[in-house]
């Protein structure tokens, strides 16, 4: 007879995939993309290399899954901002402290920069990131289109959206170069800048 109290439920495929992704993120942060071998990822996850390959064909597939998670999180955040009462610019302004904290999270920043560096050398990773960026820009432009000025051409509107993206992408580098930035005045200036760009 099986003692049910001592049996551990088997992880779901989703939970196992997440376990691998978390381990991969840790390894890439510590050793870079090339230093994070499948063997090292398996060791960090507490699994065998064979178990890793059941879920992911290679490291590029792991990167694609990490990027897909980020996109899903971004879609949820956009939907949340759009559902708030008041203007979209006000919702975006309220979200800024959380966004700045994410940009200044050194763990996230180091992972992002490692993947970007790999994309500059690896066409497969570059294709993954460019496809994700295209989706992200489409979501952002659809959301920000609600406050678009009628006199803006498509090119100007897209340039303004791109400038907002540059602010946040740039903060990831500032997180590494100047992690002790005083965030409160930065958030105030960002609020004014974003409002100026989008209204």
N, C-alpha and C positions, 0 to 999 in steps of 0.2 A: 504494500500500500504506500502511495506517495504522500509524504508530509508536505501539505500545501503551504504551510507556514514558512518552509525553507526553500521554496522554489521561487526563482527570480523570473519575472515576466520577460519574455524575449523582446528586445528593442524592435520597434517598428522600422520599416525601411526608411521612413522620413527621419526618425530619430538617429538611425545609423548614419545617414547622409549628413545630418547636422553635426554629428560627432566628428566625422571626417573633415568637414569644412572648417570647424573650429580648430582642429589640430593643424590643418593646412595654413590657416591664418596665422597661428602662433609660430609655425616653422618659417613662413615667409618673412614675418616681422623680424625674427631672430637671425636668419641665415640668408635672406634674399631668395629670389625665385630659383636660382640655380642651386643654391645650397640646400633648399628644401626638397630633398629627394623623396621619392615615393616610400622608400624604406624608413626615412626619418618621420614622414607624416604618419605612417602606420604605427611606428613606435610611440609617437606622441598620443595617438588615438587609442593605443592599447589594443591594436588589431594586427592581423597579418597583412602582408602586402597583397596577398591573394584576395583578402576581403575588401581591400581598397579598390582593386580592379573590378570587383563585382558591381561597384557603384559608379566608378569614374574610369573612363578609358585612359586618361593621361592627365598631366597637370593643367593643360589648357582647359580640359573639361571641368576641372575643379574651379579654375578662375572664372569660367563662364557661369557656373552655379553661384559663386560669390557675387558676381556682378548682377545676376538675375535677382538675388535676394535684395541687393541695394535698390534696384529698380522697383521691386514690389513695395519696399518700405517707403520709397519716394512717392509712389502712386497713392498709398494710404495717406501720407501726409498732405498731398495736394487735395485729395478728396475731403480730408478733415478741414482744411483751410477754406475750401469752397462752401462747405456746409455751415460755416460760422455766420452769425448775423453780422450785418455791417458790410463795409466795402472789403474787397479782396486785398487792397493795399494795407488796410488795418489788420487783417488776418495775418498777412505776411509779416507785418511789423511786430505783431505779438509773437510770431514764431521765431524771430531773429535770435533771441538769447539761446534757445535750444540749438539752432543751426550753428551759431558761433561756437558753442560748447563742443558740438560734434567735430567741427573743423579743427579745433584746438586739442582734440583727443589725440595724444601722440601715438597711441596704438593704431588708431584708424589712419592717421596721417602717414605713418611709416608703411603700412600695408598698401595704401593708395600709391605712394611714391614708388615703391618696389614694383608694383604691377605696371605703372606708367613707364618706368625705366625698361621693363621687359618688353613692353609694347613698342618701344623705339627700335628694338632689335628683332622682335619675333612677329612676323606678319600675322600669324594666327591669333596671338593675343591682341595685336593692334586691331584686327577685324572685330574681335569681340567687344573691345572698348568703344570703337567707333559706332558700331551698331547700337550699343547701349546709350551712347551720347546722343545719337539721332533720336532715339525714343524719348530720352529725358528732355531734349529741347522741344520736341513736339508736345509733350505733356505741359511743359512750362509755358510755351507760347499759347496753347489752347486756354490755359488758366488765366494768363495775363491779358489775353485778348479782350476780356470783359472791360478793362479800364483803358483800352487803347484810344488815343486821341485821333479824331477823324482825319486830321491833316497829315498824319504820319504815313509815309509810303511803306510798303511791305519791307523794303530794305532797311528803312530807319527803325521800324518796329523790331525787326529781327536783330539789328545791331544793338538796340537798347536791351533786349533780352540777353544777348550775348555778353554785354557789359555786366549785367547782374551776375551771370555765371562766372565771369572772370573774377569778380569780387570774392566769391566763395571758393573757387579753385585756388586763388592766390592765398587765401587764409590758411590752406593746408600747408603751404610752404612756410608761411609766417609762423605756424605752430612749431615747426622744427627750428627755424632761425631765431625766433623770439617768443618762446613759450610763456614768458612772464608778462606778456602784453596785458595792460589793464583793460579788461573787457567791457566794463560799464561805459566809459566814454567811447570805446570803439563801437559798441552797439548803438549809441546815440547818433554817431556820425553815419553809421551804416543805414539807420532808419531814414535819415535826411537824404542820403545818397540814393537809396532805392526809390524813395518817394519821388525824388527829382527825375530819376530815369524813367519811371513808369507812369507819371501823371502829367 
